[in-house]
């Protein structure tokens, strides 16, 4: 039996998962790593932590599966998107901490470039927002002494986390990214499928920094033998949300998935035609196989599971995330309490980097259960806002991510959208997508064949809330969002 390793490099943790030929997970290793907040709205990570944790978790997962490197047919990589790393081509040393997708330091730069947004949107499918990579990369070049001159001289390399890991895994032999990650940089023309000279000029990015853009499933290179005991092919890469779309098997136009991790991300497969997104939504590359790209509409929620982490780590009102389900279920209703988790601004469909978090409806009867319920409900309300922006896309929504282990949340999603919620038997969907891409690349399964997993949905959640109650709750949420936006600085 041939095995695969998926690297799932997320915003707050790094995981490695060993899969068998049926894409069932056999062993997992995971570690959280430190986040840095050097100024309000700034979020950074140490690239060396990401790299060292990745190697350690791959080794640990292979050992826990009772295997060796010779048993691994290929590695697939899924990663947090938009996060920016710049490193020295000669030494591989990063010149600055990674600037994370949540970081808002370039909001003023984006505001100053707003006149160019129609061109940016037409070429990239994205909005001019600090969320994406281009202005983060420009900030590093302008603020690290000597960086811009070194970049223009070809001494530096840029990449999102996938590209940085690939470079290190191959000992610098491969400087590449995939089409899904490239499509999130705000430098890639998703129609032409190439880096865009006009965008590089707009953001003042030297082309010498950029990685080669490849399909999602192909041999990118081979790991250094000393890392894992033998050289292993790297056969697939995708941004985490696109990897989840792939891992859910959403290959037909009209199929949708939502992933709830640190943030929340809803992707609707639109097929091979580049979509014209409605206000507040994004067009993005869903995947590129055999040189042919498929596209998706996307809505991005900046804070989903991170709100539960905030309750645990900052307010200390829960000891572990699972307590939020018990607390939410202990109440007959939300008591009129709403949490707008705009800790790093609001994403789709509002795109307000200046927004900040807000709790409304507190009374003397409000307690920690109300806050826990409000944090969970916020994920549902934000998803409902995205569904509405997608013109009421209904039917079945496939969900995944650690947050949907929570049955209460899944039922609330079904009630508030309203739509059928399908939760898979395994929640390792992002990693499964990366493993599928790697398995295709080394010929374990044919690309045009059936999906190798045989598990149906673990559970289906059907709407049970009446329309009047749904409308009342959504009106309360809309009022809370209006209040949060009215508090934004002028």
GUKOL-646345 format. One record per residue (C-alpha): x, y, z; residue in three letters. Coordinates in steps of 0.02 Angstrom, whole numbers, padded with zeros to 5 digits, always signed. Example, Ala and Ser with C-alpha at 12.3 -4.5 7.8 and 13.67 -1.06 7.14 Angstrom:
BEGIN
+00615-00225+00390ALA +00684-00053+00357SER 
***
This chain:
BEGIN
+00000+00000+00000UNK +00063+00172-00045UNK +00044+00313+00079UNK +00036+00502+00066UNK +00083+00642+00184UNK -00015+00804+00185UNK +00061+00960+00263UNK -00079+01072+00325UNK +00009+01233+00371UNK -00123+01342+00451UNK -00133+01513+00531UNK -00110+01454+00710UNK -00041+01278+00694UNK +00054+01161+00580UNK -00006+00983+00552UNK +00056+00833+00456UNK -00063+00690+00417UNK -00024+00520+00343UNK -00160+00450+00228UNK -00181+00277+00153UNK -00235+00240-00026UNK -00419+00264+00020UNK -00372+00436+00088UNK -00414+00385+00265UNK -00304+00471+00395UNK -00187+00352+00486UNK -00084+00468+00596UNK -00077+00652+00638UNK +00049+00767+00720UNK +00008+00948+00760UNK +00086+01095+00851UNK +00029+01272+00882UNK +00155+01410+00857UNK +00175+01588+00917UNK +00089+01738+00839UNK +00164+01913+00855UNK +00062+02073+00869UNK +00191+02214+00861UNK +00060+02352+00837UNK -00129+02366+00832UNK -00193+02273+00678UNK -00022+02196+00642UNK -00002+02006+00640UNK +00164+01918+00611UNK +00241+01744+00621UNK +00418+01679+00626UNK +00454+01588+00461UNK +00587+01483+00547UNK +00455+01420+00669UNK +00344+01372+00522UNK +00486+01280+00436UNK +00553+01188+00589UNK +00378+01140+00647UNK +00337+01073+00474UNK +00488+00957+00470UNK +00457+00900+00649UNK +00272+00863+00617UNK +00306+00765+00457UNK +00435+00659+00547UNK +00319+00630+00694UNK +00168+00585+00588UNK +00267+00459+00484UNK +00335+00380+00643UNK +00163+00374+00724UNK +00097+00283+00570UNK +00234+00153+00593UNK +00308+00196+00424UNK +00469+00259+00350UNK +00505+00384+00212UNK +00516+00242+00085UNK +00332+00205+00119UNK +00278+00381+00070UNK +00232+00400-00113UNK +00218+00589-00110UNK +00189+00744-00005UNK +00051+00871-00033UNK +00049+01046+00041UNK -00100+01153+00092UNK -00063+01321+00171UNK -00131+01481+00244UNK -00150+01597+00096UNK -00092+01777+00067UNK +00039+01771+00206UNK +00201+01848+00140UNK +00381+01789+00165UNK +00537+01862+00084UNK +00703+01772+00099UNK +00884+01778+00041UNK +00911+01669-00112UNK +01089+01626-00060UNK +01056+01576+00120UNK +00868+01545+00129UNK +00860+01664+00278UNK +00699+01768+00292UNK +00732+01955+00296UNK +00577+01992+00402UNK +00444+01899+00497UNK +00302+01831+00392UNK +00162+01959+00375UNK +00000+01863+00401UNK -00156+01875+00295UNK -00249+01952+00443UNK -00126+02098+00453UNK -00201+02270+00418UNK -00045+02381+00417UNK -00064+02425+00233UNK -00243+02491+00243UNK -00186+02668+00203UNK -00086+02607+00053UNK -00240+02519-00014UNK -00347+02673+00015UNK -00223+02780-00082UNK -00234+02660-00230UNK -00425+02648-00235UNK -00435+02732-00404UNK -00349+02578-00476UNK -00471+02454-00401UNK -00573+02425-00562UNK -00415+02370-00652UNK -00358+02264-00504UNK -00529+02182-00491UNK -00540+02146-00677UNK -00371+02060-00681UNK -00367+01972-00512UNK -00549+01953-00457UNK -00496+02032-00292UNK -00530+02196-00202UNK -00396+02320-00153UNK -00376+02265+00027UNK -00232+02234+00149UNK -00290+02053+00159UNK -00198+02009-00001UNK -00010+01991-00026UNK +00041+02133-00142UNK +00042+02279-00021UNK +00119+02171+00117UNK +00262+02128+00001UNK +00283+02311-00049UNK +00287+02358+00136UNK +00431+02237+00170UNK +00529+02304+00022UNK +00503+02483+00082UNK +00535+02455+00268UNK +00675+02327+00280UNK +00839+02421+00250UNK +00912+02381+00080UNK +00773+02259+00034UNK +00712+02347-00122UNK +00886+02365-00196UNK +00924+02182-00157UNK +00759+02128-00235UNK +00796+02224-00394UNK +00969+02143-00399UNK +00889+01970-00392UNK +00958+01927-00221UNK +00788+01898-00137UNK +00643+01780-00163UNK +00460+01805-00120UNK +00330+01673-00085UNK +00174+01631+00008UNK +00198+01493+00137UNK +00183+01353+00009UNK +00325+01424-00092UNK +00434+01451+00062UNK +00408+01271+00119UNK +00442+01204-00057UNK +00604+01303-00067UNK +00665+01232+00098UNK +00604+01055+00069UNK +00700+01049-00095UNK +00854+01140-00030UNK +00819+01289-00141UNK +00801+01185-00300UNK +00621+01239-00329UNK +00553+01416-00317UNK +00373+01390-00369UNK +00193+01414-00315UNK +00027+01349-00379UNK -00110+01442-00470UNK -00227+01451-00319UNK -00098+01534-00206UNK -00040+01647-00347UNK -00219+01704-00373UNK -00222+01773-00195UNK -00071+01886-00210UNK -00158+02027-00308UNK -00015+02013-00434UNK -00082+01870-00541UNK -00196+01891-00691UNK -00323+01750-00667UNK -00386+01767-00846UNK -00214+01762-00929UNK -00145+01644-00795UNK +00017+01740-00775UNK +00100+01870-00667UNK +00035+02038-00726UNK +00164+02172-00775UNK +00037+02311-00747UNK +00005+02253-00568UNK +00190+02232-00534UNK +00215+02412-00588UNK +00068+02473-00483UNK +00135+02393-00323UNK +00318+02419-00370UNK +00363+02235-00360UNK +00518+02175-00454UNK +00478+02022-00560UNK +00642+01942-00505UNK +00561+01905-00336UNK +00422+01796-00403UNK +00404+01607-00405UNK +00354+01505-00556UNK +00166+01469-00561UNK +00119+01286-00588UNK -00033+01172-00591UNK -00098+01105-00426UNK -00055+00923-00460UNK +00120+00888-00528UNK +00293+00846-00465UNK +00362+01008-00394UNK +00526+00932-00337UNK +00596+00809-00211UNK +00636+00831-00028UNK +00815+00829+00030UNK +00854+00648+00082UNK +00920+00701+00252UNK +00755+00780+00305UNK +00653+00620+00320UNK +00775+00479+00284UNK +00742+00468+00097UNK +00692+00586-00042UNK +00503+00605-00063UNK +00417+00685-00213UNK +00313+00841-00180UNK +00163+00811-00290UNK +00030+00940-00248UNK +00005+01114-00179UNK -00149+01221-00151UNK -00207+01362-00040UNK -00300+01292+00109UNK -00474+01345+00053UNK -00454+01277-00122UNK -00380+01118-00048UNK -00539+01101+00056UNK -00647+01124-00100UNK -00546+00985-00182UNK -00553+00877-00025UNK -00743+00892-00022UNK -00749+00833-00203UNK -00833+00994-00260UNK -00779+00979-00442UNK -00947+01020-00522UNK -01008+01197-00552UNK -01135+01245-00419UNK -01057+01143-00279UNK -01008+01242-00124UNK -00908+01216+00034UNK -00876+01318+00191UNK -00724+01293+00301UNK -00721+01356+00480UNK -00550+01373+00557UNK -00467+01534+00616UNK -00575+01620+00486UNK -00720+01558+00382UNK -00718+01537+00194UNK -00861+01498+00076UNK -00816+01442-00101UNK -00941+01410-00241UNK -00873+01316-00392UNK -00913+01416-00550UNK -00830+01302-00680UNK -00708+01360-00814UNK -00786+01530-00847UNK -00710+01674-00748UNK -00854+01738-00640UNK -00905+01918-00621UNK -00921+01930-00432UNK -01056+02031-00347UNK -01007+02173-00231UNK -00911+02108-00082UNK -00867+01939-00160UNK -00707+01880-00242UNK -00669+01782-00399UNK -00526+01661-00374UNK -00442+01511-00453UNK -00523+01354-00382UNK -00391+01238-00454UNK -00287+01214-00611UNK -00262+01039-00679UNK -00181+00995-00844UNK -00161+01179-00882UNK -00349+01212-00870UNK -00412+01325-00732UNK -00578+01315-00642UNK -00642+01465-00545UNK -00743+01498-00388UNK -00838+01638-00304UNK -00771+01664-00129UNK -00828+01752+00026UNK -00700+01775+00165UNK -00740+01789+00350UNK -00587+01852+00443UNK -00638+01788+00616UNK -00731+01625+00649UNK -00643+01501+00762UNK -00525+01641+00816UNK -00672+01713+00914UNK -00680+01553+01017UNK -00492+01562+01041UNK -00515+01741+01102UNK -00641+01682+01232UNK -00516+01552+01290UNK -00351+01646+01284UNK -00399+01828+01317UNK -00560+01824+01419UNK -00524+01654+01501UNK -00709+01611+01509UNK -00681+01437+01435UNK -00537+01315+01455UNK -00558+01229+01287UNK -00654+01262+01128UNK -00774+01116+01155UNK -00850+01206+01305UNK -00929+01332+01187UNK -01052+01200+01126UNK -01110+01155+01301UNK -01128+01338+01350UNK -01225+01385+01192UNK -01344+01238+01214UNK -01376+01285+01396UNK -01475+01440+01343UNK -01652+01444+01274UNK -01603+01588+01158UNK -01464+01715+01133UNK -01539+01841+01254UNK -01517+01978+01125UNK -01327+01968+01138UNK -01227+01985+00976UNK -01040+01983+00948UNK -00973+02065+00790UNK -00797+01990+00786UNK -00714+02129+00686UNK -00550+02110+00780UNK -00451+02134+00619UNK -00588+02222+00520UNK -00735+02147+00427UNK -00711+02041+00272UNK -00843+01998+00143UNK -00963+02070+00100UNK -00917+02230+00194UNK -00728+02242+00169UNK -00700+02368+00307UNK -00523+02355+00376UNK -00562+02500+00495UNK -00704+02406+00583UNK -00675+02343+00760UNK -00760+02213+00868UNK -00922+02251+00959UNK -01037+02163+01084UNK -01216+02224+01095UNK -01368+02180+01199UNK -01282+02150+01367UNK -01389+02151+01524UNK -01358+02101+01704UNK -01422+01929+01656UNK -01287+01907+01522UNK -01149+01785+01565UNK -01012+01682+01487UNK -01139+01567+01403UNK -01210+01716+01308UNK -01037+01766+01248UNK -00996+01588+01193UNK -01162+01575+01101UNK -01137+01745+01020UNK -00965+01694+00958UNK -01036+01537+00878UNK -01187+01626+00807UNK -01073+01756+00727UNK -01001+01621+00613UNK -01178+01579+00556UNK -01232+01759+00527UNK -01076+01798+00428UNK -01104+01644+00320UNK -01284+01697+00291UNK -01221+01867+00233UNK -01108+01779+00107UNK -01248+01666+00044UNK -01357+01820+00020UNK -01218+01906-00078UNK -01207+01751-00188UNK -01389+01783-00230UNK -01461+01653-00113UNK -01363+01501-00168UNK -01457+01361-00083UNK -01463+01173-00082UNK -01324+01082+00008UNK -01172+01161+00090UNK -01024+01049+00130UNK -00937+01105+00289UNK -00769+01063+00366UNK -00638+01131+00484UNK -00612+01103+00669UNK -00755+01218+00717UNK -00889+01105+00641UNK -00855+00966+00765UNK -00981+01071+00861UNK -01155+00997+00828UNK -01241+01152+00897UNK -01151+01262+00770UNK -01193+01147+00624UNK -01378+01150+00670UNK -01373+01339+00688UNK -01294+01353+00515UNK -01434+01246+00443UNK -01565+01352+00531UNK -01498+01525+00494UNK -01449+01503+00310UNK -01568+01402+00288UNK -01496+01253+00195UNK -01445+01073+00216UNK -01276+01058+00301UNK -01169+00907+00255UNK -01027+00863+00374UNK -00901+00731+00317UNK -00846+00581+00418UNK -00671+00652+00428UNK -00641+00836+00461UNK -00465+00829+00388UNK -00534+00893+00224UNK -00401+01024+00185UNK -00264+00895+00210UNK -00363+00767+00110UNK -00368+00887-00037UNK -00180+00910-00030UNK -00155+00722-00021UNK -00272+00693-00168UNK -00172+00814-00276UNK -00009+00727-00227UNK -00082+00555-00262UNK -00140+00609-00434UNK +00034+00674-00474UNK +00117+00506-00438UNK -00018+00402-00521UNK -00101+00321-00371UNK -00270+00362-00448UNK -00320+00432-00618UNK -00366+00616-00617UNK -00528+00581-00712UNK -00577+00433-00602UNK -00694+00426-00451UNK -00640+00500-00286UNK -00538+00372-00186UNK -00630+00396-00022UNK -00786+00297+00010UNK -00857+00384+00162UNK -01022+00474+00143UNK -01071+00622+00250UNK -01055+00584+00434UNK -01209+00686+00473UNK -01339+00793+00385UNK -01415+00943+00475UNK -01582+01005+00410UNK -01662+01175+00445UNK -01782+01171+00593UNK -01804+01356+00637UNK -01961+01448+00583UNK -01943+01596+00465UNK -02002+01725+00592UNK -01868+01677+00717UNK -01735+01673+00581UNK -01783+01848+00524UNK -01783+01913+00702UNK -01608+01847+00734UNK -01539+01911+00570UNK -01616+02083+00600UNK -01528+02088+00769UNK -01364+02041+00685UNK -01385+02173+00550UNK -01416+02304+00682UNK -01258+02252+00775UNK -01155+02263+00614UNK -01224+02437+00579UNK -01171+02490+00753UNK -00997+02419+00728UNK -00978+02510+00562UNK -01043+02673+00636UNK -00903+02665+00764UNK -00768+02663+00629UNK -00650+02811+00629UNK -00700+02950+00510UNK 
***
